[in-house]
Amino acid sequence: MLCAAVAAALLIASVLANTRDREGWAFGFGAGTVAFAVLTLWFALFPNVMPSSTDPAFTLTIENASSTDYTLTIMTWAAVIFLPLVLLYQGWTYWIFRKRVSRTTIEKAAALVH
């Protein structure tokens, strides 16, 4: 219940910050609103992941929804190998495309072609 109250307070703070043209604060409060709303839902459902509406025996819990140890091991190694590669690629593309494209740069490029 505390998380829900914090989410509500952050939502009000976000709206107030937005009306006062404090976009950075409004964004931060909005992100906090989403985080605390998700926490509220998580605490309300724990240990269930998806409660069944037909029969409580069919409720999906954290334990029966998780993968096997073997699958988690494979996924951990895949993340260890590929996450740095993805981050390097994202950094490289950011570096290559770091300059802003504006109307003047497009017009200059068009003038060079013609």
Backbone torsions as a table, in degrees:
resi	resn	phi	psi	omega
1	MET	NA	-32.9	178.9
2	LEU	-64.0	-40.5	179.1
3	CYS	-62.7	-38.1	178.8
4	ALA	-65.9	-39.7	178.5
5	ALA	-66.3	-39.8	177.6
6	VAL	-65.6	-41.2	178.0
7	ALA	-61.3	-42.0	178.8
8	ALA	-64.8	-42.7	179.1
9	ALA	-64.4	-40.4	178.8
10	LEU	-67.4	-34.5	176.8
11	LEU	-64.4	-43.7	178.0
12	ILE	-64.0	-42.9	178.6
13	ALA	-62.8	-36.7	178.6
14	SER	-65.1	-43.1	178.7
15	VAL	-64.8	-44.0	179.2
16	LEU	-63.6	-42.2	178.7
17	ALA	-64.6	-36.0	179.2
18	ASN	-67.7	-39.3	179.1
19	THR	-69.0	-21.7	178.3
20	ARG	-97.0	16.1	178.0
21	ASP	58.0	38.7	175.2
22	ARG	-110.1	73.3	-172.0
23	GLU	-62.7	-37.7	179.2
24	GLY	-62.0	-47.2	177.7
25	TRP	-64.7	-40.7	179.5
26	ALA	-61.8	-41.2	177.8
27	PHE	-63.7	-44.6	179.4
28	GLY	-62.6	-44.6	177.8
29	PHE	-65.5	-37.3	177.8
30	GLY	-65.2	-40.7	177.0
31	ALA	-64.7	-40.0	176.1
32	GLY	-63.7	-37.2	176.8
33	THR	-59.3	-47.6	-179.8
34	VAL	-63.3	-44.2	-178.5
35	ALA	-61.8	-45.7	-178.3
36	PHE	-73.2	-29.4	174.9
37	ALA	-66.9	-40.7	177.0
38	VAL	-65.9	-41.4	176.7
39	LEU	-61.6	-38.5	177.7
40	THR	-60.2	-46.4	178.5
41	LEU	-63.7	-41.3	-179.1
42	TRP	-63.1	-46.4	179.6
43	PHE	-65.6	-33.0	-180.0
44	ALA	-70.8	-33.0	-176.5
45	LEU	-92.3	-25.3	-172.3
46	PHE	-53.0	134.8	2.7
47	PRO	-89.7	10.5	179.5
48	ASN	-80.1	145.4	173.2
49	VAL	-97.0	-44.4	178.2
50	MET	-145.3	105.9	178.7
51	PRO	-70.8	143.8	179.6
52	SER	-83.4	138.3	177.2
53	SER	-91.1	-13.0	-178.9
54	THR	-96.3	-43.3	-176.5
55	ASP	-152.0	127.3	179.2
56	PRO	-58.1	-22.4	178.5
57	ALA	-68.1	-21.1	-179.1
58	PHE	-92.9	6.0	-179.4
59	THR	-65.7	135.7	179.0
60	LEU	-88.7	120.0	179.9
61	THR	-105.7	171.3	178.3
62	ILE	-61.3	-40.1	-176.9
63	GLU	-66.1	-46.6	-177.6
64	ASN	-86.2	-3.9	176.3
65	ALA	-95.9	-14.1	-176.0
66	SER	-78.4	158.6	179.1
67	SER	-80.0	171.8	178.0
68	THR	-74.8	165.4	178.9
69	ASP	-61.3	-37.8	179.9
70	TYR	-63.0	-44.9	179.3
71	THR	-64.0	-43.0	179.1
72	LEU	-64.7	-34.8	176.5
73	THR	-65.2	-45.8	178.8
74	ILE	-61.6	-43.7	-178.9
75	MET	-66.9	-34.1	177.2
76	THR	-64.5	-46.0	178.5
77	TRP	-65.5	-37.2	176.6
78	ALA	-62.8	-41.5	178.8
79	ALA	-67.4	-39.9	179.7
80	VAL	-63.1	-37.1	-178.3
81	ILE	-80.8	-47.4	-169.4
82	PHE	-90.7	-25.3	179.3
83	LEU	-60.8	-46.5	175.9
84	PRO	-61.4	-35.2	178.1
85	LEU	-65.1	-42.6	178.6
86	VAL	-64.9	-42.4	179.2
87	LEU	-65.0	-39.7	176.2
88	LEU	-63.3	-43.3	178.6
89	TYR	-62.5	-43.7	178.7
90	GLN	-63.3	-41.4	176.9
91	GLY	-63.4	-40.9	178.6
92	TRP	-63.7	-45.3	179.3
93	THR	-66.1	-35.3	175.8
94	TYR	-63.5	-41.3	-178.9
95	TRP	-66.8	-41.6	-179.3
96	ILE	-66.2	-41.8	-175.8
97	PHE	-103.9	31.7	-174.4
98	ARG	-74.5	-21.4	-178.9
99	LYS	-82.6	139.9	-179.9
100	ARG	-72.6	143.7	174.7
101	VAL	-97.0	124.9	179.2
102	SER	-125.8	174.7	-179.6
103	ARG	-62.8	-37.7	-178.7
104	THR	-66.7	-39.0	178.6
105	THR	-67.7	-34.6	177.8
106	ILE	-68.5	-42.4	179.7
107	GLU	-65.6	-38.3	177.5
108	LYS	-64.9	-42.3	179.0
109	ALA	-65.8	-38.8	178.0
110	ALA	-66.6	-35.8	179.9
111	ALA	-69.6	-32.4	178.7
112	LEU	-70.7	-31.7	-179.6
113	VAL	-72.4	-39.3	-176.5
114	HIS	-87.6	NA	NA
